[in-house]
């Protein structure tokens, strides 16, 4: 079951990037008791996003699109955020 932050991440990315693939993985349990674990169970995430919006863009431009869509979530509301951004046809 996904929590409210995970659901918000999914909604924001779907709305902004119309992904053909979206995986939002809550890694928080793997970091229990480590730095950044705030006890919420939603402190560490990995996302895999495939979107036509990434076609022709380099890795940094793709990551900027994701971060712009998520606003204050990475770095403020979530301690750790990893992402893999793919254009259709690219492999993870």
MIGU-348436 format. One record per atom (N, C-alpha, C, O): x, y, z; atom name; residue number from 1. Coordinates in steps of 0.001 Angstrom, whole numbers, plus 500000, padded with zeros to 6 digits. Layout:
// residues N
X / Y / Z / CA / NUM
...
// end
This chain:
// residues 92
500843 / 498817 / 500000 / N / 1
500000 / 500000 / 500000 / CA / 1
500882 / 501237 / 500000 / C / 1
501811 / 501347 / 500800 / O / 1
500592 / 502154 / 499113 / N / 2
501404 / 503363 / 499021 / CA / 2
500856 / 504443 / 499944 / C / 2
499652 / 504547 / 500178 / O / 2
501789 / 505247 / 500460 / N / 3
501413 / 506326 / 501358 / CA / 3
501107 / 507600 / 500594 / C / 3
501185 / 507623 / 499366 / O / 3
500758 / 508661 / 501311 / N / 4
500357 / 509902 / 500657 / CA / 4
501460 / 510569 / 499836 / C / 4
501178 / 511153 / 498790 / O / 4
502706 / 510492 / 500291 / N / 5
503793 / 511111 / 499532 / CA / 5
504016 / 510334 / 498239 / C / 5
504187 / 510935 / 497179 / O / 5
504017 / 509018 / 498314 / N / 6
504188 / 508204 / 497112 / CA / 6
503068 / 508472 / 496115 / C / 6
503318 / 508593 / 494916 / O / 6
501850 / 508563 / 496600 / N / 7
500720 / 508851 / 495714 / CA / 7
500853 / 510233 / 495077 / C / 7
500522 / 510412 / 493905 / O / 7
501329 / 511195 / 495837 / N / 8
501511 / 512543 / 495298 / CA / 8
502597 / 512555 / 494219 / C / 8
502441 / 513212 / 493190 / O / 8
503691 / 511833 / 494453 / N / 9
504756 / 511728 / 493455 / CA / 9
504189 / 511151 / 492162 / C / 9
504430 / 511687 / 491081 / O / 9
503437 / 510060 / 492274 / N / 10
502849 / 509414 / 491096 / CA / 10
501930 / 510379 / 490340 / C / 10
502012 / 510485 / 489117 / O / 10
501072 / 511071 / 491056 / N / 11
500130 / 511996 / 490427 / CA / 11
500850 / 513140 / 489727 / C / 11
500531 / 513472 / 488585 / O / 11
501816 / 513741 / 490403 / N / 12
502534 / 514872 / 489824 / CA / 12
503296 / 514470 / 488559 / C / 12
503296 / 515203 / 487570 / O / 12
503941 / 513308 / 488597 / N / 13
504695 / 512864 / 487428 / CA / 13
503771 / 512473 / 486277 / C / 13
504078 / 512750 / 485118 / O / 13
502659 / 511840 / 486580 / N / 14
501698 / 511499 / 485518 / CA / 14
501154 / 512774 / 484857 / C / 14
501054 / 512849 / 483633 / O / 14
500810 / 513754 / 485663 / N / 15
500247 / 514996 / 485131 / CA / 15
501266 / 515778 / 484301 / C / 15
500916 / 516339 / 483262 / O / 15
502515 / 515820 / 484749 / N / 16
503525 / 516645 / 484089 / CA / 16
504170 / 515977 / 482879 / C / 16
504516 / 516651 / 481909 / O / 16
504334 / 514646 / 482931 / N / 17
505149 / 513985 / 481915 / CA / 17
504412 / 512932 / 481088 / C / 17
504991 / 512374 / 480155 / O / 17
503167 / 512654 / 481405 / N / 18
502394 / 511635 / 480685 / CA / 18
503248 / 510395 / 480408 / C / 18
503411 / 510008 / 479251 / O / 18
503791 / 509772 / 481448 / N / 19
504732 / 508674 / 481228 / CA / 19
504079 / 507435 / 480616 / C / 19
502915 / 507120 / 480865 / O / 19
504885 / 506750 / 479805 / N / 20
504460 / 505459 / 479269 / CA / 20
504844 / 504356 / 480248 / C / 20
504336 / 503239 / 480164 / O / 20
505732 / 504670 / 481166 / N / 21
506104 / 503766 / 482262 / CA / 21
506419 / 504628 / 483470 / C / 21
507123 / 505632 / 483365 / O / 21
505896 / 504231 / 484604 / N / 22
506186 / 504945 / 485847 / CA / 22
506234 / 503954 / 486992 / C / 22
505260 / 503254 / 487267 / O / 22
507373 / 503903 / 487652 / N / 23
507524 / 503105 / 488866 / CA / 23
507999 / 504032 / 489968 / C / 23
509029 / 504692 / 489831 / O / 23
507257 / 504084 / 491052 / N / 24
507659 / 504855 / 492225 / CA / 24
507900 / 503830 / 493322 / C / 24
506969 / 503190 / 493811 / O / 24
509158 / 503686 / 493699 / N / 25
509579 / 502644 / 494630 / CA / 25
509943 / 503284 / 495956 / C / 25
510817 / 504147 / 496026 / O / 25
509265 / 502853 / 497001 / N / 26
509545 / 503364 / 498338 / CA / 26
510682 / 502529 / 498931 / C / 26
510495 / 501360 / 499269 / O / 26
511852 / 503140 / 499051 / N / 27
513041 / 502475 / 499585 / CA / 27
513227 / 502722 / 501082 / C / 27
514249 / 502327 / 501643 / O / 27
512282 / 503350 / 501724 / N / 28
512452 / 503811 / 503096 / CA / 28
512769 / 502689 / 504077 / C / 28
513585 / 502881 / 504978 / O / 28
512152 / 501535 / 503927 / N / 29
512378 / 500429 / 504864 / CA / 29
513835 / 499982 / 504855 / C / 29
514352 / 499528 / 505875 / O / 29
514493 / 500107 / 503717 / N / 30
515902 / 499721 / 503620 / CA / 30
516811 / 500694 / 504363 / C / 30
517974 / 500381 / 504617 / O / 30
516294 / 501871 / 504712 / N / 31
517097 / 502901 / 505359 / CA / 31
516636 / 503185 / 506794 / C / 31
517000 / 504207 / 507376 / O / 31
515844 / 502287 / 507350 / N / 32
515320 / 502461 / 508711 / CA / 32
516478 / 502670 / 509688 / C / 32
517412 / 501870 / 509739 / O / 32
516406 / 503740 / 510449 / N / 33
517413 / 504038 / 511449 / CA / 33
518637 / 504753 / 510909 / C / 33
519509 / 505138 / 511688 / O / 33
518728 / 504941 / 509620 / N / 34
519861 / 505641 / 509016 / CA / 34
519574 / 507138 / 508964 / C / 34
518476 / 507590 / 509289 / O / 34
520571 / 507882 / 508554 / N / 35
520409 / 509330 / 508407 / CA / 35
519267 / 509622 / 507446 / C / 35
519143 / 508986 / 506399 / O / 35
518453 / 510569 / 507806 / N / 36
517348 / 510966 / 506942 / CA / 36
516071 / 510208 / 507177 / C / 36
515022 / 510597 / 506663 / O / 36
516126 / 509126 / 507945 / N / 37
514901 / 508386 / 508256 / CA / 37
514122 / 509181 / 509291 / C / 37
514530 / 509290 / 510447 / O / 37
513002 / 509730 / 508864 / N / 38
512212 / 510571 / 509758 / CA / 38
511104 / 509795 / 510473 / C / 38
510315 / 510382 / 511214 / O / 38
511042 / 508490 / 510256 / N / 39
510038 / 507667 / 510900 / CA / 39
508708 / 507629 / 510181 / C / 39
507796 / 506926 / 510616 / O / 39
508573 / 508369 / 509086 / N / 40
507306 / 508432 / 508362 / CA / 40
507078 / 507220 / 507468 / C / 40
505949 / 506930 / 507073 / O / 40
508164 / 506515 / 507152 / N / 41
508064 / 505415 / 506201 / CA / 41
508040 / 505903 / 504764 / C / 41
507827 / 505115 / 503843 / O / 41
508258 / 507207 / 504563 / N / 42
508290 / 507795 / 503223 / CA / 42
509424 / 508817 / 503129 / C / 42
509203 / 509988 / 502822 / O / 42
510637 / 508345 / 503401 / N / 43
511795 / 509243 / 503395 / CA / 43
512756 / 509007 / 502239 / C / 43
513576 / 509873 / 501935 / O / 43
512669 / 507845 / 501588 / N / 44
513596 / 507479 / 500513 / CA / 44
512809 / 506875 / 499348 / C / 44
512045 / 505928 / 499533 / O / 44
512998 / 507427 / 498155 / N / 45
512286 / 506929 / 496974 / CA / 45
513212 / 506814 / 495775 / C / 45
514198 / 507541 / 495652 / O / 45
512871 / 505887 / 494900 / N / 46
513467 / 505764 / 493575 / CA / 46
512327 / 505800 / 492571 / C / 46
511299 / 505154 / 492774 / O / 46
512500 / 506549 / 491490 / N / 47
511494 / 506547 / 490428 / CA / 47
512150 / 506148 / 489111 / C / 47
513291 / 506508 / 488819 / O / 47
511399 / 505404 / 488341 / N / 48
511768 / 505083 / 486961 / CA / 48
510654 / 505664 / 486107 / C / 48
509492 / 505276 / 486222 / O / 48
511032 / 506605 / 485246 / N / 49
510049 / 507300 / 484417 / CA / 49
510452 / 507173 / 482956 / C / 49
511576 / 507500 / 482578 / O / 49
509524 / 506697 / 482146 / N / 50
509721 / 506691 / 480699 / CA / 50
508684 / 507638 / 480105 / C / 50
507484 / 507500 / 480342 / O / 50
509171 / 508601 / 479332 / N / 51
508269 / 509604 / 478784 / CA / 51
508797 / 510119 / 477451 / C / 51
510005 / 510243 / 477250 / O / 51
507883 / 510412 / 476559 / N / 52
508231 / 511034 / 475291 / CA / 52
508871 / 512407 / 475529 / C / 52
509648 / 512885 / 474703 / O / 52
508542 / 513029 / 476652 / N / 53
509118 / 514336 / 477000 / CA / 53
510640 / 514292 / 477096 / C / 53
511294 / 515328 / 476979 / O / 53
511212 / 513107 / 477308 / N / 54
512656 / 512974 / 477466 / CA / 54
513394 / 512775 / 476143 / C / 54
514622 / 512855 / 476108 / O / 54
512676 / 512521 / 475071 / N / 55
513311 / 512268 / 473774 / CA / 55
514173 / 513466 / 473365 / C / 55
513716 / 514609 / 473382 / O / 55
515407 / 513189 / 473005 / N / 56
516318 / 514228 / 472550 / CA / 56
516934 / 515062 / 473652 / C / 56
517683 / 515997 / 473367 / O / 56
516638 / 514750 / 474906 / N / 57
517182 / 515521 / 476022 / CA / 57
518259 / 514699 / 476734 / C / 57
518181 / 513472 / 476796 / O / 57
519261 / 515396 / 477269 / N / 58
520306 / 514697 / 478014 / CA / 58
519821 / 514378 / 479434 / C / 58
518739 / 514795 / 479845 / O / 58
520635 / 513641 / 480156 / N / 59
520255 / 513171 / 481491 / CA / 59
519902 / 514327 / 482427 / C / 59
518913 / 514252 / 483156 / O / 59
520691 / 515382 / 482412 / N / 60
520434 / 516511 / 483303 / CA / 60
519115 / 517206 / 482972 / C / 60
518362 / 517561 / 483880 / O / 60
518829 / 517401 / 481704 / N / 61
517571 / 518038 / 481296 / CA / 61
516374 / 517178 / 481715 / C / 61
515345 / 517704 / 482139 / O / 61
516513 / 515885 / 481597 / N / 62
515447 / 514972 / 482005 / CA / 62
515206 / 515063 / 483507 / C / 62
514064 / 515139 / 483961 / O / 62
516297 / 515055 / 484270 / N / 63
516162 / 515139 / 485726 / CA / 63
515548 / 516467 / 486150 / C / 63
514777 / 516517 / 487108 / O / 63
515879 / 517523 / 485455 / N / 64
515294 / 518827 / 485769 / CA / 64
513786 / 518825 / 485549 / C / 64
513047 / 519441 / 486316 / O / 64
513327 / 518141 / 484510 / N / 65
511880 / 518034 / 484274 / CA / 65
511187 / 517312 / 485424 / C / 65
510118 / 517724 / 485876 / O / 65
511804 / 516237 / 485890 / N / 66
511229 / 515487 / 487015 / CA / 66
511207 / 516350 / 488269 / C / 66
510187 / 516431 / 488953 / O / 66
512315 / 516986 / 488568 / N / 67
512383 / 517821 / 489772 / CA / 67
511411 / 518993 / 489707 / C / 67
510813 / 519356 / 490719 / O / 67
511250 / 519585 / 488536 / N / 68
510293 / 520685 / 488388 / CA / 68
508870 / 520202 / 488655 / C / 68
508065 / 520921 / 489246 / O / 68
508567 / 518993 / 488221 / N / 69
507224 / 518439 / 488436 / CA / 69
506958 / 518174 / 489908 / C / 69
505819 / 518279 / 490363 / O / 69
508004 / 517830 / 490658 / N / 70
507816 / 517411 / 492049 / CA / 70
507936 / 518533 / 493071 / C / 70
507627 / 518330 / 494245 / O / 70
508373 / 519698 / 492650 / N / 71
508433 / 520840 / 493573 / CA / 71
509306 / 520582 / 494780 / C / 71
510482 / 520246 / 494642 / O / 71
508729 / 520740 / 495976 / N / 72
509510 / 520651 / 497212 / CA / 72
509629 / 519230 / 497761 / C / 72
510164 / 519043 / 498854 / O / 72
509154 / 518247 / 497045 / N / 73
509212 / 516881 / 497582 / CA / 73
510662 / 516411 / 497734 / C / 73
511067 / 516091 / 498852 / O / 73
511472 / 516354 / 496646 / N / 74
512851 / 515898 / 496819 / CA / 74
513677 / 516930 / 497583 / C / 74
513659 / 518118 / 497263 / O / 74
514390 / 516464 / 498580 / N / 75
515282 / 517350 / 499313 / CA / 75
514659 / 518077 / 500476 / C / 75
515366 / 518477 / 501401 / O / 75
513352 / 518259 / 500456 / N / 76
512699 / 518929 / 501577 / CA / 76
511751 / 517976 / 502299 / C / 76
511867 / 517774 / 503507 / O / 76
510823 / 517399 / 501562 / N / 77
509862 / 516488 / 502191 / CA / 77
510328 / 515041 / 502149 / C / 77
509856 / 514209 / 502924 / O / 77
511248 / 514743 / 501250 / N / 78
511818 / 513402 / 501129 / CA / 78
513328 / 513556 / 501231 / C / 78
513913 / 514407 / 500560 / O / 78
513957 / 512746 / 502059 / N / 79
515397 / 512865 / 502296 / CA / 79
516231 / 512440 / 501087 / C / 79
517172 / 513136 / 500703 / O / 79
515888 / 511302 / 500490 / N / 80
516683 / 510768 / 499378 / CA / 80
515765 / 510441 / 498201 / C / 80
514709 / 509830 / 498364 / O / 80
516195 / 510864 / 497017 / N / 81
515380 / 510675 / 495827 / CA / 81
516290 / 510327 / 494661 / C / 81
517115 / 511140 / 494244 / O / 81
516137 / 509121 / 494138 / N / 82
516917 / 508677 / 492981 / CA / 82
515971 / 508552 / 491797 / C / 82
514789 / 508251 / 491967 / O / 82
516496 / 508785 / 490595 / N / 83
515626 / 508696 / 489428 / CA / 83
516366 / 508131 / 488232 / C / 83
517567 / 508338 / 488059 / O / 83
515620 / 507420 / 487419 / N / 84
516080 / 506939 / 486119 / CA / 84
515062 / 507444 / 485125 / C / 84
513880 / 507111 / 485206 / O / 84
515527 / 508255 / 484177 / N / 85
514653 / 508911 / 483212 / CA / 85
514952 / 508384 / 481813 / C / 85
516069 / 508528 / 481316 / O / 85
513964 / 507779 / 481187 / N / 86
514144 / 507130 / 479892 / CA / 86
513187 / 507675 / 478864 / C / 86
512043 / 508010 / 479171 / O / 86
513669 / 507761 / 477630 / N / 87
512776 / 508030 / 476502 / CA / 87
512244 / 506685 / 476016 / C / 87
512894 / 505662 / 476233 / O / 87
511081 / 506655 / 475364 / N / 88
510555 / 505385 / 474859 / CA / 88
511589 / 504663 / 473997 / C / 88
512246 / 505272 / 473154 / O / 88
511721 / 503366 / 474222 / N / 89
512658 / 502553 / 473478 / CA / 89
514006 / 502395 / 474157 / C / 89
514779 / 501514 / 473782 / O / 89
514309 / 503227 / 475144 / N / 90
515556 / 503079 / 475895 / CA / 90
515366 / 502026 / 476977 / C / 90
514247 / 501794 / 477433 / O / 90
516449 / 501395 / 477384 / N / 91
516348 / 500374 / 478428 / CA / 91
516922 / 500888 / 479740 / C / 91
517836 / 501712 / 479766 / O / 91
516365 / 500382 / 480811 / N / 92
516798 / 500789 / 482146 / CA / 92
518046 / 500126 / 482522 / C / 92
518560 / 500351 / 483618 / O / 92
// end
